[in-house]
């Protein structure tokens, strides 16, 4: 035992009961079987390997420069082991396995083979190799502990960003977006804001080192794409119109979940231009129903953040998307192909709830009531009744908290609508009580207007 390796526990001898003991022959046989099973467990390797020889052989076949005929079967064997929950942590914590998977998932360098003076490099992995490697990483990401470590791994982030580009194979991109959604919920994109980046690139100046325009000091060096900004841009490629509906819905759902979680600050996430443009584009009429609903869900999640509410109403594309979603009818197409479609209750309900969140901001209330489109959509939804009535009443109740617009709301007939809603037993108790408070605020404004200005 003294000569045993430091990281190996010495074998413990467990004597079995002899046949003539009080336990009898059966107990002796059971004890012997337990001893044999214990020995098998000690010989078993973490990660599902049969032995060290199998591990070394599969890892050698995954190294760069290996032909696909050897690489693909080795990756398939790794994937089979990664499908077992008991192997997840052990496989990711194995540095050699992790390095092999990342080398197989490494995206091709756009400058590969262009430098005649560079050292000879092996050919980049094929699409099949990268897809199989990313699939194995998706399996390993099913572990919560692995996701936290994978979200911060720079090489993995670089591989996923590079494999999400539009010119990659669809099956590869599909698996990349699946893994990116999982890592997003683990904190892989906490500060993707690009508010500090000019919308137009600045004019390049003469470099003081090389004296050229633009600078070529770092020409030939590998460009790493693993920042939070890169990860966010790669994820938003998953909502492109040419991709399948199910994939787009999955990416939008992940954004909705993370915006409502404590993993990231929604204000920093909303600061990304491509994220805002992607959500707005997916929420417009003409998109598939499931995509629009998921995009409006994500917008609703962001409207729940107090710091984002003034900015969202102040941005015309966001405001336009929510107003078009709240209206009963929407125009699709242009010119002779323009058609008018009746919008579903699912779309309108999410848009109205988003507007109610925005109306909870003091800064937004007066500009929102000033919008004739919003007032028309909300008042029509309340007067026509149906499932959307409670959502529209919530918008009105929030707007009545702004004293400067109460007189205008009374003149528009909102007071009568709230009085009717307060006595409507079809609404829940909370909804009727909320309408009662809103009615009292408008009634107070009406009474004050009748009394005239205050006389000391």
N, C-alpha and C positions, 0 to 999 in steps of 0.2 A: 504493500500500500504506500510506502514511502516513496517508491519510484514512479507513482502515478502522475500523469500530467496535472498541472494546477487547475485546469478547467474541466477535469474529468473526475467525477465522484467515484470513489473506490466501491467495488462490488461488495454488497453485504451478504453474508452467508446466512441463510435461513434453513435450519435443519428441519427435516420432515419428521412427522411422528412415526415411530416404528410400528410394525404390524401388531406387536404384542402390548402396545400402550393401551391406556384406558380408552383412547379415542377409537381404536380399532383400525383395521386395514383401510376402510373408506376414508377416514380422516387423513391417513398417511398418503393416499393417492391424491386427494384433493390438494394437500399441501405441496406435493411434488409438482402438480400442474400449475399452481400459483407461482412457484419458483421459476418454472420454465417461461410462463407468460411475462414475469418481471424481467427475465433476461432478454426476451424479445423486445420489450419496450425500451430497454437500455440500448440495444443495438439499433433501434429505429432512429433515423435522422430527421431533424426538423425540416419541414418543407416538403415532405412526401417523397424524399429520395429513397430509392432502394438501398443504395450504398454510395460511397464516395466515387467509385468508378463511373457510375451512371451520371452523377453530377458533373464530373470533369468532362465526360464525353459530350454531353449536351451543351455545356458552356463553350467547349471548343468549336462545336459546329455552328455556334451563333456569332462567332467573331467576324469582324470586317474582312472582306476578301473571300469569304466562303461562298461557294456556289449555292443557288437556291435549292438545288436538289438535296443538299444536306441541311441547309438552314431552315427550310420550311418544316420538315419533320421534327427537328429539334424544338422549334417554336411551338408546334402543335403539342408536343409532349409537355412543354412548360405550361401551355394553356390548360391542359388537362389537370395538372397539379394546382394551378391557380383557381380552378373552379371549386376546389375543396376549401370550405371555410376554415378548417384547422390549419391550412398552409398559408393563409394570407399574410399574416405578420412575419412569419419566418422567411418567406420568399422575398418580401420587400426589404427586410432588414439585411438580407444577404447581399453584400456589396458586389460580389461577382455577378449574381443574377441580375441585380439592378443595372449594372453597367452593360451587361449583355443585352437586356431589353432596350435600354436607351440607345445603344449603338444600332440596333435593328430598327428603331423608330426614328432615327435621325433623318431630318428632311434633306433633300439634295441642296447643295450649295449652288446658288445661281451663277457663281463664277467658276464652277468646277471645270477644270481642263483648259482654262483660258490663260493661265500663267505658264509660259514655256520654260521659265527658269525655276519653277517650283518643284518640290519633291513629288515623286510619283505617288498618287493616292489611289486607294481601292475604289472601285465603282460604288456609287451610293446604293443603299438598299432599294430593292424594287418595291412597287406598290403592294404586292402580295406580302412581302416580308414586313413592311411597315404596318399594314393593316392587321396582321396577325400579332405583331408586337403590341400595338395599341389595344387590341382586344384583350390580351393578357393583362395589360395595365388596368383596363376597365374592371376586370375581375378582382384584381388586388385592391382597387379603390372602393370595393364594397365594405372594407373595414374602416371604421371611423378613425382609428388611430393612423392607419395608412394614409387616409385622405388628408389629414392635417400635415403630415410630412411631405406628401406629394405636392400639396398646394404651394409649398415654399421651395421646391427643388428646382434650381435654375435650368438644369439640362432638360428636365421633363417639360417645363413651361416652354422652353425654346422649341422643343420637338413638336408640341401640340400647336403652337402658333404657326410654325412653318407648314405643318400638314393640314392646316385649315384653309389654305389659300384656294382660290377658285379653280386653279389648274390641276388640282389633285384629283385622284379617283374618288368617285362618290362613296364607295364602301369605306374607304379610309376616312374621308371627312365625316361620315355618319358616326363612326366610332370616336373620332376626335371630339365632336360636339357633345357626345354622351359623356365623355370623361371631363370635358371642360365644365359642363353643368354640375357634375359632382364636386369638382374642385372649387367652383364658384361658391358653393354652399359651405366650403371649408375655409374660406377666406383667401382665395387666390387672387382676388381683385378688389382690394380694400380702398385703393386710391387711384382710380383711372381718370381722374379729372384732367381735362386739357384746356381749361379756361385760361391758363397762363400761356398757352401756345398760340401765336398769332394765326388767325384764320387764313392769311396769305403768307407764304414764306418770304422771308426777308431777302433782299438782293445780296448775293454772295460777294464778299470782299476779298482783296488780295491777302493771301496767307503770308505772315511774316517769316515763316520757316522755309517753305518751299518756293514762295514767290509766285504761285499760280492761282488762277481763279477758275473753278473752285479748288479748294485745298485737296492735295493728293497724298498728304503725309501718311494717312492710314489706309491707302489703297492696297488691296490684297489681303487685308486682315479680315477675319471672320466677323460678320455682323451678328450680334446676339439680339434676339427678339424675345425677351423674357420679362419685361416690365409689366406692371399692372395695366398700363395703357395698351401694350401689345396684346395682352390676354383679353382685355375687353373688346378690342377691335376684332380679334379672331372669333370671339363668341358671337358678335353681332353679324358676322358672315352667315351664321346659322339661321337668320330670319330673312334671307334673300328670297325674292318671289319665285325663283326657279326651283327651289328645294321643295321636297314633299311637305304636305300640310302637317303630318305627324311630327316631323323633325322640327319644324318652325314652332309648333305649339309647345314642344318640350323645352326649347330654349326660352321662349317667352314665359313659360311657367316657372322656370328656374329664376328668371329675373324678378318675377312677382314675389316668389318666396324669399329671396335674399333681400329684397327691398323692405319686407315686413319683419325681417329678423334683426338680431343684434350683432350679426357678423360684420356688417359694413355700415357706414354712415350713408344713408340715402342721398344726402346732399352732395357728397363726393362722387357717388355713382352717377347722379343726374348731371354732373358737370362734364360728362363725356359727350361730345357732339354726335358721334356715330350712334351711341345708345339712344339719344333723344330722336335722331332722325329715323332710326330703325323702328322704334316704338310708334312714332307718329305715322309712318308709312304703312305699317301693318294694321293700324286702327282705322284707316280710311275706307269709305265704301268702295266696293269692287273687289276687296279681298275675300277669301273664303270665310264663311261664318265662324268656324273654330279659331281661325287666326285672328279675326277681329276681336272676338270675345277674349282671347288670351292677351292680346295687346292692350285692350281696355282694362283688363284685370291688372296688368302691370302698371298702367298709368294710374289706376285707382290706388295701388300700393304706394306709389310715389306721392300722391296727393295727401296721404296720411301723415307726411312729414311736415311739420310746421315751417321748417327752414326753406322748403322747396315750394310751398304754396304760392307765395307772391311771384316767384320767378316763372312758375308754370303758366299762370294766367297772363303774365306779361309777354310770353312768347307766342307770337301769332300762329305758328304751325300747331302748337299744342292746343291752343284755344280753339282753332278751327276744327281740329279732330274731335274734340269733346262736344262742340256745338253740333257738328254734323251727326255725331252719334246720338245726341239727345233728340233730334228732330224726328218727326213721324215718317217723313219721306226723304230720300236722298237721291241725288242725281249722279248717275254713273255714265262715264264715257264723255266724248266731246263731239261737237258738230252734228252730223246726221246720225251718228251712232249713239247719241245721248238718250238715255232712258231714265225713268223715274221709278224707283223701287220703294216699296213699303218696308221699313226696317223692323227687325224682330224685337220682341220685348227683352231678350237677353242683352242685345247691344244697347238699347236705350236705357235699360236699368243700370248698367255699369257706367254709362256716361253720366246719368243723373246723379249717381252716388259719388262719382268723382267731382262733379260740380258742387255737390253739397260739402265735400271736404274742402274744396277751395273757398267756399263761402264762409268757412269758419275763420278765415283770416281777415282781420280788420282792414287790411290794405286792399283786399279784393272786393269787398261787398259793394261799394258804390260803383266801381267800374263794371261789375258784373250785372247789376240791375240796369245800368245804362245801355247794355247790349240788348237791342230789340229782339234779336234772334233767341237769346236765352229766355227773356221774359215770355215770348210767344210759345216756345217749346214747353216751358214749365207750366204756364197757365192752361195750355191745352191739355196737358197730361193730367192736371188736377180736375179740370171740368169734365173731361170725358170719362173719368173713373177707370176702373180696371186695376190690374196688378201694379201699374206704374204710378198710381195716384200717391201711394205712401212715399215713394222715392221723390216725387216732385214736391210734395208737402214738406219734406225734410229740407229741400233747397230753400223754399220760401221761409221756413222757420229760422234758418240760419241768417237769411238776409234781413229779417226784421230786427236783428240785433244792432243794426247800424241806424242810429237815430236820424241821420241826415236824409235818408231815403224813405222813411216811414210814411210821410205825407204822400209821396208819389205812389207808394204801394197801396195806400188807402184809395187813392183816386183810380187805380187800376182794378179795383174790386177784390183785392186780396183779403180784405177784412171779412167780407161775406163768405169767401171760400173757406177761410179758417173757422168761422162760426159753424158752418155746415159740417166741417171735418171734426170739430170738437164733439159734436153730438152723434157722429156716425159710429154705430156699434160694430160695423164691419172692420174698423181699425182696432188695433191692440190698445190696451190701456196706456202704455208708454207713448204711443203715437198720438192718442187723443190728448194726453196731458201736455205733450210738447206743442201741439196745435193750440191748446188753451193758453199757454204762456205766450206764444207768438201773437195770438189774438189780443191779449191784454196789452202787449206793447203797442200794437197798432191802434187799439182803442184809446190808449193814453195819448198818443199823438193826435188822434182825431179830436178828442176833447180839448186838448191844448190849442188846437187850431181854431176851434169854435169860440173859445174864451178870448182869443186875441193875444197880443203881446202882453208880457207881464208889466203890471203897473205897481210901482213901489208905494 
